Amino acid sequence: MLKTGILNPQIANVLASTGHKDMIVVSDAGLPIPKGVERIDLAWKANEPGYIEVLEEILKYIVVEKAILAEELKVVSPKMHEKILETLPKGIEIEYVPHVELKETTKSARAIIRTGEFTPYPSVILVAGCAY
């Protein structure tokens, strides 16, 4: 039994098996999860676990070269947008796309980790980088 780090076996497995250019999504509670994409559902009640808390932990374990966010996040949830930018690794590429396009892109994700977050539009697609 692990006593530190990510204890959830699905998340630990996904992170350990993520390769360069694989996409992992950290989502709010409302993002539709496409059929065929691994669903790791952490939500157990409104806003728990929180989005930033989960994102921070995921980012401790993988190299990220790019983050894809919904354009709508900047206008609809500016405080969350600011928190996400503060949390993401410095120097990575940040791409903004319409939310409809973000949802379409999730069809190619390695996995979607669903939080209990009820803030609109914070879902992020993390594109894995290379450790060297």
N, C-alpha and C positions, 0 to 999 in steps of 0.2 A: 504494500500500500504506500502510495506517495504521501509525503507529509508537507511538501512545499510545491509551489508552482501551480500549474493548472491541473486540477484534480479530475475534471470532466474528461472521461476517456475518449469521447467522440472528438472534442476539441483538440486534445493532445495528439490524437492520431492524425487529424487533418493538418495540424501545424507541422508535425514531423514529416509528413509525406508531401508537403507543398513544394513544388518545383518552380523554377524561374518562369515568370509570366503567368503562373496560375493566379486565379482571382478568388479571393475570399471576401465575402460580404458581411459586414456587421450592420444589422438592420434594426429599425424601430419595430414596434409591435404590429404595425399595419402593412408592412411591405408584403405583397403577394410573393409566395415562394413557388417558382415554377416546378412542374413535375420533372423528375429526373435529377434534380439538384439536391445534394445532401442537405437536409434540414436539421439544424441543431437548435432546438427551441429551449431557451433559458427562461423565457417569460413565465412568471407565476402569479403576478398581479400587476396592476397599473404602475408603471415606472420602476418596476423591480424585476431583474436587476437593471440598474441605470445604464444608459448607452455609453457614456464616457468611461465609467468604471470598467466595462467590458472591453472597450476599444483600447484603453491603456494597457490592460493585461495582455491582450492579443499582440500588441505592438512590441512587447518585451521579447517575443519569441520568433518573429519572422522579419526578414529584410523586406522592406517595401520600397519600390522604385516610383510608384505612381498611385495617386488616390483619385477616384472619380466620384464626384458629388453632384447632386441635383442643383441646377441653377436656382430653383425656387427656394432653396434653403436660405440664400442670402437675404431675401426679402421677407419671407414668411417667419423664419426663425433665426434672426440675426445673432442673438446671444448664443444659441447653440452653434451656429456657424463659427463664431469667434472661438468657442471652446474647442471645437474640432480642429481648427487650424493650429491652436496652441498645443494640442495633443499629438498631432501627426508629426513624424520625423521632419526635422528641418532639411531643406534642400531637395525634397522630392518634388516631382511634377504633380501639379494639381490641375485636374481637368473638370470643367463644369459642363453638364449636358442637361437637356430637358428631362424631367422626371420620367416621362414616358420612355425615353431612350435608356435611362438608367435601368428601369424595370426590364426592358428588352435585353440589355446586356447581362443581367443576372442569370439569364438562361444558360450562359456559358461558364458560370461560376463553379469552382471546385466545391464550395459549400456556402451556406448562408447561416450565420449565427444570429438568431433572433433574440433581441432583448425585450424588456417590458416597456421600453421608452414610448411615451405618448406624445412627444414633441414632433410636429410635422417635418418631414423631409430630411432627417439626419443620416439616413442610410448611406454607407460608403462602400465602394468597391475598392479593395486593396489589391494592387497588382504586385505580386511577389518579385523581388529583385534577386540579385546574385550576391552571395556573401563575400565574393572576392573580386 
